Amino acid sequence: MQVQHPYLQGSDYLKRTKVTPSLGAGDALLFCNAFFHKSENVHQGKRTAYILRLVPKDAKFSRTRLLGLKMLGQNLAVVNELLEQHYPDALETL
């Protein structure tokens, strides 16, 4: 019997169940912070657009999580845009 890599097992499970997992708002932001490190050579504005496309339109954002991501200093354009959109008063207090 051939042993299958855990990733492939998960892939097979998703194919069988026809379930596509979606990223929550915080998960998408954390994933993108890890994936798009600020040292990568990405044209200005394209990174922001890509990340915001990953985040669901009806996502509920945690003010604390957004402020924490802002303190990390990565993808500030995205975090600032989301703060401005969901918590405009948070930018005034910083």
CYANA upper distance limits for C-alpha pairs under 8 A (distance plus 0.5 A):
  4 GLN  CA      8 LEU  CA      7.00
  4 GLN  CA      9 GLN  CA      6.97
  5 HIS  CA      9 GLN  CA      6.93
  6 PRO  CA     10 GLY  CA      6.81
  7 TYR  CA     11 SER  CA      6.73
  8 LEU  CA     12 ASP  CA      6.57
  9 GLN  CA     13 TYR  CA      6.73
 10 GLY  CA     14 LEU  CA      6.78
 11 SER  CA     15 LYS  CA      6.79
 12 ASP  CA     16 ARG  CA      6.68
 13 TYR  CA     17 THR  CA      6.61
 14 LEU  CA     18 LYS  CA      6.08
 14 LEU  CA     19 VAL  CA      6.11
 14 LEU  CA     20 THR  CA      7.32
 15 LYS  CA     19 VAL  CA      7.91
 23 LEU  CA     27 ASP  CA      6.20
 23 LEU  CA     28 ALA  CA      5.98
 23 LEU  CA     54 LEU  CA      8.40
 23 LEU  CA     55 VAL  CA      7.89
 24 GLY  CA     28 ALA  CA      6.49
 24 GLY  CA     55 VAL  CA      7.81
 24 GLY  CA     56 PRO  CA      8.03
 24 GLY  CA     59 ALA  CA      7.58
 25 ALA  CA     29 LEU  CA      6.84
 25 ALA  CA     55 VAL  CA      6.05
 25 ALA  CA     56 PRO  CA      7.25
 25 ALA  CA     59 ALA  CA      6.01
 25 ALA  CA     60 LYS  CA      7.20
 25 ALA  CA     61 PHE  CA      6.85
 26 GLY  CA     30 LEU  CA      6.59
 26 GLY  CA     61 PHE  CA      7.47
 26 GLY  CA     62 SER  CA      8.29
 26 GLY  CA     65 ARG  CA      7.82
 27 ASP  CA     31 PHE  CA      6.41
 28 ALA  CA     32 CYS  CA      6.57
 28 ALA  CA     51 ILE  CA      8.22
 28 ALA  CA     54 LEU  CA      6.99
 28 ALA  CA     55 VAL  CA      6.48
 29 LEU  CA     33 ASN  CA      6.57
 29 LEU  CA     51 ILE  CA      7.84
 29 LEU  CA     55 VAL  CA      8.04
 30 LEU  CA     34 ALA  CA      6.79
 31 PHE  CA     35 PHE  CA      6.49
 32 CYS  CA     36 PHE  CA      6.08
 32 CYS  CA     51 ILE  CA      6.88
 33 ASN  CA     37 HIS  CA      6.74
 33 ASN  CA     74 GLN  CA      6.75
 33 ASN  CA     75 ASN  CA      7.14
 36 PHE  CA     40 GLU  CA      7.19
 36 PHE  CA     47 ARG  CA      8.04
 37 HIS  CA     74 GLN  CA      7.63
 38 LYS  CA     74 GLN  CA      6.58
 38 LYS  CA     75 ASN  CA      7.41
 42 VAL  CA     46 LYS  CA      7.42
 42 VAL  CA     47 ARG  CA      7.04
 43 HIS  CA     47 ARG  CA      7.73
 45 GLY  CA     49 ALA  CA      6.86
 46 LYS  CA     50 TYR  CA      6.65
 47 ARG  CA     51 ILE  CA      6.69
 48 THR  CA     52 LEU  CA      6.62
 48 THR  CA     75 ASN  CA      7.79
 48 THR  CA     77 ALA  CA      6.96
 48 THR  CA     78 VAL  CA      5.93
 49 ALA  CA     53 ARG  CA      6.70
 50 TYR  CA     54 LEU  CA      7.19
 51 ILE  CA     55 VAL  CA      7.29
 51 ILE  CA     78 VAL  CA      7.89
 52 LEU  CA     78 VAL  CA      7.58
 55 VAL  CA     59 ALA  CA      7.49
 61 PHE  CA     65 ARG  CA      8.07
 61 PHE  CA     66 LEU  CA      7.80
 61 PHE  CA     86 HIS  CA      7.99
 62 SER  CA     66 LEU  CA      6.75
 63 ARG  CA     67 LEU  CA      6.63
 63 ARG  CA     83 LEU  CA      8.12
 63 ARG  CA     87 TYR  CA      7.46
 63 ARG  CA     90 ALA  CA      8.46
 64 THR  CA     68 GLY  CA      6.55
 65 ARG  CA     69 LEU  CA      6.67
 66 LEU  CA     70 LYS  CA      6.68
 66 LEU  CA     79 VAL  CA      6.76
 66 LEU  CA     82 LEU  CA      8.32
 66 LEU  CA     83 LEU  CA      7.38
 67 LEU  CA     71 MET  CA      6.79
 67 LEU  CA     79 VAL  CA      8.49
 68 GLY  CA     72 LEU  CA      6.96
 69 LEU  CA     73 GLY  CA      7.22
 69 LEU  CA     74 GLN  CA      7.57
 69 LEU  CA     79 VAL  CA      7.47
 70 LYS  CA     74 GLN  CA      7.50
 70 LYS  CA     75 ASN  CA      8.50
 70 LYS  CA     76 LEU  CA      6.60
 70 LYS  CA     79 VAL  CA      6.63
 70 LYS  CA     80 ASN  CA      7.98
 75 ASN  CA     79 VAL  CA      6.94
 76 LEU  CA     80 ASN  CA      6.24
 77 ALA  CA     81 GLU  CA      6.57
 78 VAL  CA     82 LEU  CA      6.70
 79 VAL  CA     83 LEU  CA      6.55
 80 ASN  CA     84 GLU  CA      6.50
 80 ASN  CA     91 LEU  CA      8.28
 81 GLU  CA     85 GLN  CA      6.60
 82 LEU  CA     86 HIS  CA      6.45
 82 LEU  CA     87 TYR  CA      8.18
 83 LEU  CA     87 TYR  CA      5.37
 83 LEU  CA     88 PRO  CA      6.44
 83 LEU  CA     90 ALA  CA      7.32
 83 LEU  CA     91 LEU  CA      7.43
 84 GLU  CA     88 PRO  CA      4.88
 84 GLU  CA     89 ASP  CA      8.39
 84 GLU  CA     90 ALA  CA      8.37
 84 GLU  CA     91 LEU  CA      7.45
 87 TYR  CA     91 LEU  CA      8.10
 88 PRO  CA     92 GLU  CA      7.73
 89 ASP  CA     93 THR  CA      7.17
 90 ALA  CA     94 LEU  CA      7.18
